[in-house]
């Protein structure tokens, strides 16, 4: 039988890439995604046994929710900063950074941040390569519900993207 630390190390090695990948899919920032992955693993280690059968599902769901919360927090911070210094924002824009930013991805991420947590999570988890069964396990719903949830979430995302581009 593995010690608690050995079990956690094995879980970390087997799931870290996927957890960081889920976070990166949401944040489009590999460094911030790694921070999210570390935070998720620390929280899991503090709360649960690495031998728990639900460990991968818990980690995947936590990665999606933590990354989405960071995205929402980033949006709130940007709004506050723009409200406090509207003229300064235009002067400090880095042209190189503007070239690197893909407008479509920005719009999708902003729309994703406006979605309710469960639809946003189903989209992020599925887009991160999880199977319907893995998404269902992570969200605590039956595999048969995932297709419907995914279609509804995609429709809601399309509506939010459209709404975001018309503002």
N, C-alpha and C positions, 0 to 999 in steps of 0.2 A: 504494500500500500504506500502511495506517495505521501510525503509530508505536505502540509498546507502550502508551504512555499514552492515546493516542486510542482504541485498541482497548478498553482497560480502561474508559475513560469510557463508551464506547458500550454495553459489556456491563452496566456499572453502571446506566445509564439504562434499559436494556431489562428488567433483571431485579430491580432493587431492590424495587419494589412487591410483586412476587410473593414474594420472599425474606422481606421484612418481614411480609407477610401470613401466610405459613406459620408463622413464629415467633409472631405474635400469636394465631393460632388455638390454639396450644399454651399460651401464657402468659397470655392475656387481659390483657395490659399493653402498650400501644402503645410506651411509652418503653423498656421492657426488650426488646421485639421489635426496635426500631430498634438497640439495642445489639448484639443478636444478629446482625442483618443486617450491621452494620458489621464485627463480628468475622469473620463468614463471608467477606465480601469481602476483608478484609485478609489472611486466611489463603489465600484463593484467589490473590490477587495475588502473594503471597510464593512460592507453590508452582507456579503454572501460568501458561501464556500465555492471555491473554484471547481469543485466536483459536482456542483448543482447541474441537473440536466437542462435547466432553462438558461444556463450561462450564455451561450452564443446569442440566443434570441434577446435576452436582456441587454447584452452589449450592443447589438445592432439597433434596437429601439432607442437605447440611451444615446447612442451616437447621433442618430437622426434628430432626436429632440434637443440635445445639447447644441448641435450645430445650428438648428433652426432658431433656438433662443439666442445664440450669438449673432445670427443674421439679423434678427429683430432688434437686438440691442444696438447693433451697428447702425441700422436705419434710424433708430431714435436718436442716437448720438449725432449722426450726420445732420438730422433735422435741427437739433439744438444748436449745433455749431453754425449752421447756415443762418439760423434765426438771430444768433448773437453777432455775427459778423458777415452780413450779406455782401458787402463790397469786397471784403478781404478774400472771400472764396474764389472770386473770378481772377484775382491777381496771383493766387498761390497754386493754380492748377498747373500740374506738371505736364507739358505737351507729350513727352515720351509715354507717360502713364496713360494719357488719353488715347494714344494710338494703340496701346496694348489692350485696352478694355474693349470687350466685345459687347456692343449695345444690346444685341438680342439676349445674351446671357444675363446681363444686368436686369433687363426687363423681366425675364423669367424668374430670377432670384427674388426680385422685389415682389412679384406676384406670389411666389411660393411663400414668402414671409407673411403675406396677408391671409393665406389659407388657414383654416382651423388645423390644429395639431395632427389629428388622425389622417385626413386627406393628404396633408403635406408629408407625413411620415410614410404613407403607403407609396407615394410617388418617389420619394428619395430612396427608400429601401429597394424598390423594384428597379429603379434606374441604376442602383449600385450593384446590380447583378444577382440579387437574392431571388430565389425561386418563389413561386406562389406559396408553397408550403413554408418556406423560411419566413416570408413576409407575414403570413398568417400566424405563425408561432411567435414572431416578434411582437405582433400587435394583439395577440390573444384572441384571434378570431379564426373561424374555420377556413380552410383552404378554398372551399367553394364560394366564399364571400369575396375573395380578393379580386376576382375579375370585375365584379360589379363595383366594388369600392374603387378600383383603379379607373374604370371608365368614368365614374362620377367625379373623382378627383381630377382627372384630365380635363373634363368639361369645366369644372370650377376653375382650374388653372387657366384654361383658354379664356374664360370670362374675365378673370383678373388681369391677364396680360392685355386683353382688349381694353379693359377699363383703365389700366395703367398708361396705355399709349394715347388715350383720349383725354387725359387730364391736362 
